[in-house]
Amino acid sequence: MQKQTFYTFLFILMFTAFSFAQDRKTDTIDAQSVNVVKPYTPTISDAFKIKEIPILNEDDNLKKQVVKYNIFSIPVASTFTPAKGKAAEVDKQKQQKLYDNYASLGVGSYTSILGELYINHELIRGENVGGSFSHHSSQGGIDDVLLDDSFSKTGLSAYFSKALRDYDWKVETAYERNTFNWYGLPQPFFNEANSGGIDPAHTFNNLSVNGTLNFSDAVVNSASVLFRRFSDDRGSAENRFVAKSGFDIPISGESIASELKIYFLKGGFDNDFFGSQELKYGNVNVGLKSAYQLEQDDLTVDLGANLVYLNDTEGGKNKFYIYPNIMASYRLVSDVVIAYASITGDLVQNTYSDFSDANPFVSPTLNIAPTDQTYNASIGMKGKLSNAVSYNVNGSYLDEKVKPLFKANSVVTGATQDYQNGNSFGIIYDDVRTFSVLGQLSFDINRNINLIMQGEYFSYKLTTQAEAWNLPDLKASAILNAQIDENWFAGASLFFTGERKDEFRVDGTLLPMEPVTVTLDSFLDANLHVGYRINQQLSVFGKVNNIFNNDYQNWSNFPVQGIQVLGGATYQFDF
């Protein structure tokens, strides 16, 4: 039935198509005329547009899909074997043995003798005993000097030290005997005829005992005591006792670094300069200095104060001083540029011993008084220009009350003392304000060569004195040290001192003479030394001082020795 139906449907479809084809074949088109009314103007119908802007949920679109995964670690056997590295060989220098003791001896022109001996011996671990001896003398021989210009400096010391786990301590005693001559007679006021009866020798004796104690981890960090007996062969004597202690004051988990100082001084001279009265002096002062340190990033600030109480035991006066103790530094560019500033002050106790160290030609007729350094303000910059070059530039302003100045003593007509002939120096005090500028360069050319150059300019403003007596307006120096090779070593130094002012006076005449201001010329002092190490223990050296043979004056009427040549040897040893 299905086949019959299919055949019937196929027959009907074929018949219909045939009939349609026959009808199309017989159709004809009649000839007609067509009239065009207007040109054809096609148009485009308006398309369907979405008029609204769809709203998108960006959070859903941008939401990060969470991906979860696991890593399966599967051990894989490896047959790779790395080759063993071989360390590079370094040429090792033989370690130089260091000796605990040495002795040095040198002789030179002007019949100069230079000797040193230093001894250190370890008794047991942490316990050491030792001492030293030094001597430097010259028989003089300066041209055109009327009096003996020889000098001698001799020192002897001994010590004992002990180091324990939490602290260490040391006790030392020393004795010095120094002899100088007041050879600086003003010429031509003096000549060979009127200078024969002057004995210019002046001897100082200095005996001291001191002890130090240091703690590694305690509230009290350090403590020290010093007793010094200083005297001369002209009846002068001075006793000094100084005790110091450094400690930290804990406050709210922080600590304030502090120092407590007790200073006792008592001394006197048989006569003043004109021999009219005895001079005595004595002071007791107690000082407490503290500072609290603040640190933030590259800034460090120390804030504190210095409190000093002074009791003038001879004058019966008491006074209390308050000084600033503030320092700050800021690293502008790491170690390349470091800016710093400070303002400090202190009460400086002047002594006969200190004055004689600075100027050995002082007379035993000095007025001793402390100096009130009201404030010392400074600002500067330091750092490194490279790994080999460092610098420091500083400007400061110092205000001092009762500042000591060395000034030549007058010539006394009919002098009864050997120092009354214009050949000694006294102390005069004034209130002085000092402005100074300092510049310093340091060159570490390599580990064996080092050069330091420094220059400083000074400007002074005084209250009563006409000049800043014997204070230079300019100072400069250059120091070079070099280890040339394993055996040779050398060094050189240059020191420049600018002009200074002093005064020449004559007292005791019927007709008073007006003081005359004297200008001391600037000078350059050049020195050189060279040495050769024969072996680890023995070396020889040579020194040349005042290479340019300048006859400059360090002090008025006191010319120095000309070119000086000295040679010697140094021996290191153990026992």
C-alpha positions in Angstrom: 0.0 0.0 0.0 2.8 2.3 0.7 4.4 1.7 -2.7 1.0 2.3 -4.5 0.6 5.6 -2.6 4.1 6.7 -3.4 3.7 6.0 -7.2 0.3 7.7 -7.3 1.8 10.9 -5.7 4.7 10.9 -8.1 2.4 10.6 -11.1 0.2 13.5 -10.0 3.4 15.7 -9.4 4.8 15.0 -12.9 1.5 15.7 -14.6 1.1 19.0 -12.9 4.6 20.2 -13.8 4.2 19.1 -17.5 0.9 21.0 -17.7 2.5 24.2 -16.3 5.4 24.0 -18.7 3.0 23.8 -21.7 1.1 26.9 -20.6 4.3 29.1 -20.2 5.5 28.0 -23.6 2.3 29.3 -25.4 2.0 32.8 -23.5 2.8 35.9 -25.7 3.4 39.6 -24.7 1.6 42.3 -26.7 3.4 45.5 -27.9 2.7 48.4 -25.5 4.0 51.8 -24.8 5.2 52.9 -21.3 5.0 56.6 -20.2 7.5 57.7 -17.4 5.9 60.3 -15.1 9.0 61.2 -13.0 12.6 60.0 -12.4 13.1 57.1 -10.1 14.2 58.2 -6.6 15.0 55.2 -4.4 14.9 55.6 -0.6 16.1 53.6 2.4 13.7 52.9 5.0 14.6 53.7 8.6 16.3 50.7 10.4 15.2 49.5 13.7 17.5 50.9 16.4 18.0 50.1 20.1 17.2 53.4 21.8 18.3 52.5 25.4 21.9 52.0 26.7 22.2 48.6 28.4 23.3 48.6 32.1 26.3 46.3 32.7 27.3 44.9 36.0 31.1 45.6 35.9 31.7 43.9 39.2 30.3 40.7 37.9 32.2 41.1 34.6 35.6 41.8 36.3 35.3 39.4 39.1 38.4 37.3 39.3 37.6 33.6 39.1 39.0 31.5 41.9 41.3 28.8 40.5 42.0 25.9 42.6 44.9 23.6 41.8 47.2 21.1 43.4 50.8 20.3 42.7 51.8 16.7 42.8 55.5 16.5 43.7 57.0 13.4 42.2 60.6 12.6 43.1 62.8 12.0 40.1 66.1 10.2 40.5 69.0 12.3 39.1 72.3 10.9 38.1 73.9 14.4 37.7 77.1 14.8 39.9 78.5 18.4 40.1 82.2 18.8 39.8 83.9 19.9 43.0 85.2 23.5 43.1 88.7 24.2 44.0 89.5 27.3 46.2 91.8 29.9 44.7 95.1 30.1 46.4 95.9 33.4 48.1 99.4 34.6 48.7 99.8 34.7 52.4 102.1 37.3 54.0 104.0 36.2 56.9 102.3 37.5 60.0 104.4 40.2 61.6 105.2 39.6 65.3 104.2 42.3 67.7 106.4 42.9 70.7 105.4 44.3 74.0 108.5 46.3 74.7 110.8 48.7 72.8 113.8 50.9 73.4 114.9 53.8 71.2 118.0 56.0 71.3 119.0 58.9 69.0 121.7 61.6 69.0 122.0 64.7 66.8 123.0 68.3 66.3 123.1 70.8 69.1 124.3 67.8 71.2 120.7 66.5 71.3 119.8 63.2 73.0 116.5 61.4 72.5 115.8 58.3 74.4 112.6 56.2 75.1 112.0 52.9 76.9 108.6 51.3 77.2 108.0 48.0 79.1 104.8 45.9 79.4 104.7 42.5 81.0 101.7 40.1 81.5 101.9 38.5 84.9 98.9 36.3 84.5 95.9 36.5 82.2 94.3 39.9 82.7 97.1 41.3 84.8 99.8 43.6 83.4 102.6 45.6 84.8 104.8 48.0 83.0 106.4 51.4 82.8 108.2 53.9 80.6 111.2 56.2 80.6 111.8 59.2 78.3 114.5 61.8 77.9 115.0 64.6 75.5 117.7 67.2 75.9 119.8 69.6 74.0 122.9 71.7 75.0 121.7 74.6 73.0 123.8 76.7 70.6 121.3 79.1 69.0 123.1 81.9 67.2 123.3 85.4 68.8 121.8 84.3 72.1 123.4 85.8 75.2 122.3 83.2 77.8 122.3 79.5 78.1 119.5 78.1 75.8 119.8 74.4 76.7 116.8 72.3 77.9 116.1 68.9 79.4 112.9 66.9 79.7 112.9 63.6 81.6 109.9 61.4 82.5 109.4 58.1 84.4 106.2 56.1 85.0 105.0 52.8 86.2 101.5 51.1 86.2 99.6 48.0 87.1 96.3 47.0 85.4 93.8 44.2 85.9 91.0 43.1 83.6 88.1 41.0 84.9 84.8 39.9 83.4 82.7 42.8 84.4 85.2 45.5 85.0 88.8 46.6 84.7 91.0 49.0 86.6 94.5 50.6 86.3 96.8 52.5 88.7 99.7 54.6 87.5 102.3 56.9 89.0 104.5 59.2 87.1 107.3 61.7 87.7 108.6 64.4 85.4 111.6 66.8 85.7 111.9 69.5 83.1 114.6 72.3 83.0 114.4 75.3 80.7 116.2 78.6 80.5 114.9 82.2 80.3 117.4 82.9 77.5 115.2 85.4 75.6 116.8 88.7 76.5 115.6 91.7 74.4 118.4 93.0 72.2 120.1 95.4 71.8 118.7 96.5 75.2 121.0 93.8 76.6 124.4 92.8 75.5 127.3 90.7 76.8 128.4 93.3 79.2 125.2 93.7 81.2 123.8 90.1 81.0 126.6 88.1 82.7 125.0 87.9 86.1 121.7 86.4 85.1 121.0 82.7 85.9 118.2 81.7 83.5 117.7 78.1 84.7 114.2 77.2 85.8 113.2 73.6 86.8 109.8 72.1 87.1 108.9 68.9 89.1 105.7 67.0 88.4 104.5 64.0 90.5 101.2 62.4 89.8 99.1 59.4 90.9 96.0 58.4 89.0 93.6 55.5 88.9 90.8 54.5 86.5 87.9 52.0 86.8 85.6 50.9 83.9 82.5 48.8 84.1 81.2 46.8 81.2 77.5 46.6 82.2 76.4 48.8 85.1 74.7 52.0 85.9 78.2 53.5 86.7 80.3 53.3 83.5 83.6 54.7 84.7 85.4 56.4 87.5 88.8 58.1 87.8 90.9 60.0 90.4 94.0 62.1 89.9 96.4 63.7 92.3 99.2 65.9 91.0 101.9 67.8 92.9 103.6 70.4 90.7 106.4 72.6 92.0 109.5 74.5 90.8 112.9 75.5 92.1 111.7 79.0 92.9 109.5 78.2 95.8 106.2 77.6 93.9 103.9 74.7 94.6 100.5 73.5 93.4 98.3 70.6 94.4 95.5 69.3 92.2 92.9 66.6 92.9 90.3 65.6 90.3 87.6 62.9 90.7 85.2 61.9 87.8 82.4 59.4 87.5 80.4 58.6 84.4 77.0 57.0 84.8 73.5 56.7 83.2 70.3 58.0 84.8 67.4 55.7 83.9 64.1 57.5 83.3 61.0 55.8 81.8 63.0 53.1 80.1 65.5 55.6 78.7 68.9 56.6 80.0 70.6 60.0 80.4 74.4 60.0 80.0 75.9 62.0 82.9 79.2 62.9 84.4 80.0 64.1 87.9 83.3 66.0 88.5 84.9 67.2 91.7 87.9 69.5 91.2 90.2 70.8 94.0 93.1 73.2 93.4 95.4 74.9 95.8 98.8 76.6 95.2 100.9 79.7 95.6 104.0 81.6 94.6 106.6 83.2 97.0 106.4 86.5 95.3 104.5 88.4 92.6 106.5 89.8 89.7 107.8 92.9 91.5 108.4 90.9 94.7 106.0 92.9 96.9 103.7 90.1 98.1 103.0 86.4 98.2 100.5 85.0 95.7 98.0 82.3 96.7 95.1 80.7 94.9 92.6 77.9 95.5 89.3 76.7 94.1 86.8 73.9 94.6 84.3 73.2 91.9 81.6 70.6 91.5 80.1 69.9 88.1 77.3 67.8 86.8 77.0 67.3 83.0 74.1 65.4 81.5 72.6 64.8 78.0 69.6 62.9 76.6 70.0 61.5 73.1 67.2 61.5 70.6 67.5 59.5 67.4 65.1 59.5 64.4 66.2 58.2 61.1 69.3 60.2 60.1 68.9 62.8 62.9 70.7 62.6 66.2 70.3 65.2 68.9 71.9 65.4 72.4 70.0 67.7 74.7 71.5 68.5 78.1 73.1 71.0 80.4 76.3 71.5 82.4 75.9 72.7 86.0 79.0 73.9 87.9 79.3 75.2 91.4 82.6 77.2 92.2 83.9 78.0 95.6 86.9 80.4 95.7 88.6 79.2 98.9 91.1 82.1 98.9 88.7 84.9 97.8 85.8 83.6 99.8 83.4 83.8 96.9 80.9 81.3 95.6 79.1 81.2 92.2 76.8 78.9 90.3 77.1 78.5 86.6 74.6 76.9 84.1 76.0 76.0 80.6 74.2 74.5 77.6 75.2 71.0 76.4 73.5 70.6 73.1 74.8 68.7 70.0 73.1 67.6 66.8 74.0 65.8 63.6 72.1 65.0 60.4 73.1 62.7 57.6 72.0 64.6 54.5 73.6 62.1 52.1 74.6 58.9 54.0 78.3 59.3 54.8 78.9 61.8 52.0 77.4 64.9 53.7 76.8 65.0 57.4 75.7 68.4 58.9 76.4 69.0 62.6 76.0 71.8 65.1 76.6 72.3 68.9 76.5 74.8 71.6 78.3 74.0 74.8 80.0 75.7 77.7 82.2 75.0 80.7 84.2 76.4 83.6 87.9 75.7 82.8 90.2 75.5 85.8 93.6 77.1 84.8 96.7 75.8 86.6 100.4 76.6 86.8 101.1 73.2 85.4 99.0 73.7 82.3 100.5 77.2 81.7 104.1 75.8 81.9 103.2 73.1 79.4 101.9 75.7 76.9 104.8 78.2 77.5 107.8 76.9 79.5 109.2 80.4 79.8 106.5 81.7 82.2 107.7 83.4 85.4 106.7 81.9 88.9 104.5 84.9 89.5 101.2 84.1 87.9 97.7 85.0 88.8 95.7 81.8 88.6 91.9 82.0 87.9 89.3 79.9 86.1 88.0 80.8 82.7 84.2 81.0 82.2 83.5 79.7 78.7 80.0 81.1 78.5 79.2 79.3 75.3 80.9 77.8 72.3 78.6 77.6 69.3 79.7 75.8 66.2 78.2 74.6 62.9 79.8 72.5 60.2 79.7 69.8 57.6 81.8 66.7 57.3 81.8 63.5 55.2 83.5 61.6 52.4 84.2 62.8 48.9 85.3 59.2 48.0 86.6 56.1 49.8 90.0 57.8 50.0 89.1 61.4 50.7 87.2 62.8 53.7 86.6 66.4 54.7 85.5 68.6 57.6 84.4 72.3 57.5 83.5 74.1 60.7 82.7 77.6 61.9 82.6 78.5 65.6 82.0 81.5 67.9 83.5 81.3 71.4 82.6 83.7 74.2 85.1 83.5 77.1 85.2 85.5 80.3 88.5 85.8 82.1 90.5 84.3 79.2 94.3 84.0 79.9 96.7 85.6 77.5 100.5 85.2 77.5 102.3 88.5 77.5 106.0 89.3 77.8 107.0 90.6 81.2 108.6 94.0 81.4 112.3 94.8 81.9 112.7 96.0 85.5 115.5 98.5 86.2 117.7 97.1 88.9 116.1 93.6 88.6 116.6 91.3 91.6 115.2 88.2 89.9 116.5 86.4 86.9 113.1 86.6 85.2 112.7 90.4 85.5 114.8 91.2 82.4 112.1 91.0 79.7 113.0 87.3 79.3 109.8 85.7 80.8 106.1 85.8 80.4 103.2 86.5 82.6 99.4 86.0 82.4 96.9 88.7 81.7 93.1 88.1 81.6 90.4 89.6 79.4 87.0 88.9 78.1 87.5 87.6 74.5 85.1 86.6 71.7 86.7 84.4 69.1 85.3 83.7 65.7 87.1 80.9 63.8 86.8 78.9 60.5 88.4 75.5 60.1 88.9 73.3 57.0 90.3 69.8 57.0 91.1 67.3 54.3 92.2 63.7 54.9 93.6 61.5 52.1 93.9 57.8 52.6 95.7 57.2 49.3 96.0 53.5 50.2 96.4 51.5 53.4 100.1 52.6 53.5 99.9 56.4 52.8 97.9 58.9 54.7 97.9 62.7 54.4 96.0 65.2 56.6 95.8 68.9 55.8 94.2 71.5 58.0 93.8 75.3 58.1 92.2 77.6 60.6 91.5 81.3 60.7 90.9 83.3 63.9 89.3 86.7 64.6 89.4 88.2 68.1 87.4 90.8 69.9 88.7 91.9 73.3 87.2 94.1 76.0 90.2 95.9 77.6 93.4 94.8 75.9 94.7 96.4 72.7 95.7 93.1 71.1 95.1 89.4 71.5 98.6 88.9 72.8 100.5 85.9 71.3 97.4 84.5 69.6 97.8 83.9 65.8 95.3 84.9 63.2 96.1 81.9 61.0 97.3 78.3 61.6 97.8 75.5 59.1 99.4 72.1 59.0 100.0 69.1 56.8 101.1 65.7 58.0 102.1 62.8 55.7 102.9 59.2 56.8 103.9 56.5 54.4 104.9 52.9 54.5 107.0 52.7 51.3 107.6 49.0 51.3 108.1 46.2 53.8 111.2 47.8 55.2 111.2 51.5 54.4 108.9 54.1 56.1 108.9 57.9 56.0 106.9 60.9 57.0 106.8 64.7 56.7 105.1 67.6 58.5 104.6 71.3 57.8 103.3 73.8 60.4 102.5 77.4 59.6 101.7 80.0 62.2 100.5 83.5 61.4 101.6 86.8 62.9 101.2 87.5 66.6 101.5 90.6 68.7 103.4 91.2 72.0 104.6 94.2 73.9 108.0 95.5 75.1 108.0 97.5 78.4 110.5 98.9 80.8 109.5 99.6 84.5 111.4 101.2 87.3 112.8 104.2 85.4 112.4 107.8 86.5 111.0 108.8 83.1 108.3 106.3 82.1 108.7 104.7 78.7 105.7 104.1 76.5 105.1 100.4 75.7 106.1 99.3 72.2 103.9 96.8 70.3 106.0 94.0 68.8 104.9 92.0 65.8 106.2 88.4 65.6 106.5 87.3 62.0 104.7 84.3 60.6 106.8 81.2 60.1 106.8 77.8 58.4 108.3 74.8 60.2 109.1 71.8 58.0 110.2 68.4 59.3 111.1 65.1 57.8 111.8 61.6 59.1 112.7 58.3 57.4 113.4 54.8 58.7 114.5 51.4 57.7 113.5 48.1 59.3 116.5 45.8 59.4 114.5 42.9 60.8 111.4 42.4 62.9 113.2 43.7 66.0 115.7 46.3 64.9 115.2 49.5 62.8 117.1 52.7 62.3 115.7 56.2 61.7 116.7 59.7 60.8 115.0 63.0 61.5 115.5 66.5 60.1 113.6 69.4 61.8 113.3 73.0 60.6 114.5 72.0 57.2 114.5 75.6 55.8 116.8 76.7 58.7 114.4 79.5 59.7 115.4 81.5 62.8 111.8 82.3 63.6 110.5 83.1 67.1 107.8 81.0 68.7 107.7 83.6 71.6 109.0 87.1 71.6 112.8 87.3 71.9 113.0 83.4 72.0 114.5 82.3 68.6 114.5 78.6 68.0 117.3 76.3 66.9 118.1 76.2 63.2 118.1 73.0 61.1 118.4 70.0 63.4 119.6 66.5 62.3 119.1 63.4 64.5 119.7 59.7 63.9 119.2 56.6 66.0 117.8 53.1 66.3 114.8 51.3 67.8 114.8 47.8 69.2 111.7 45.8 70.0 111.8 42.8 72.4 110.0 40.5 74.7 111.1 38.9 78.0 
